[in-house]
Amino acid sequence: MTEINWKETEDKLRSSLDEYRFRHTLGVAYTSAALAMAHGCDIEKARLAGLLHDCAKGIKGQERITLCEKNGIEITQTERENTSLLHSKLGVLLASREYGIEDPEILGAIRWHTTGKPEMNALEQIVYIADFIEPNREEIMSIDPEIRKLAFKDLDLGCEAVMSETIRYLRQTNKTMDESTIEAYNYYHELAKMKYTSKPEVIHG
């Protein structure tokens, strides 16, 4: 990985994100690095992927669709209904163009940090989990501490637990559920069943 000017990168992010989002971003970077240490992964890559995971979050609404169309980025019907989901795809674009990121693992972690997908690599799993469990997430301060413990023990089980909580939240709030989230949950649900029992039902959409 090429050497990163961390201060310059953080300052650039600070100017493009609101105060809460920037604080969350630093939390994800910190938590990603901690998870990487726990699981023997590249700490600098994890920190950088966590730092840039929401780099496109400052782009809002219709502008997200316009930028995707302009750059040939596919948009699903679910993403048109909930344009917030597009910040992951646009994050890959901005990370590459604005921050000079070429590493496919870092870009992949940015791409899948919101919905997840089946068979994520370790870095993708780390950023996906860190986005949920980092300590600054005010809306989920009541997160079960067992999920945090689980994430530091086993990434597969951590992903399954986070996905289960995410789906529960989406159902409770009647928010649109991306198909990738369902596919990812079912995949990690099957992995989890091999490791412990009493898991919730497979989701069919």
PENORRA-V494597 format. One line per field, one symbol per residue. phi: phi as a letter, one per 30 degrees, with the letter a starting at -180 (. if undefined). psi: psi as a letter, one per 20 degrees, with the letter a starting at -180 (. if undefined). burial: # if it has 9 or more other C-alpha atoms within 8 Angstrom, else .. A space follows every 50 residues. Layout:
phi: ???
psi: ???
burial: ???
This chain:
phi: .ddcdddddddddedcbdedddddedddddddddddddcicddddddddd dcecdcdddchddddeddddcicdbddddddbdeddddddddddeddcci dcdddddddddcdcciadhddddddddededccedcdddbddeddddddd ddcadddddddddddddeddddchcdcdddddddddddddddddcacicd ddccj
psi: pqppnggggghgghiiqrgghgggghghgghggghgghjkrogggggggh hjhkhjhipqchhggghghhjkppprhghhhnihhihgghhgghhgghjk piohgghhhghjighrrqlqrggggghgghhhiqijnhikijpphhgggg hihohghggggghghgggghghjkqppqhhggggghghghghhihralqr qqpj.
burial: ........##..##..##...#################..#.#.###### #######......##.###.....#..###..##.#######.###.... #....########.####.#..#########.##..#.........##.# ###.##########..#..#......##.##########.###....... .....
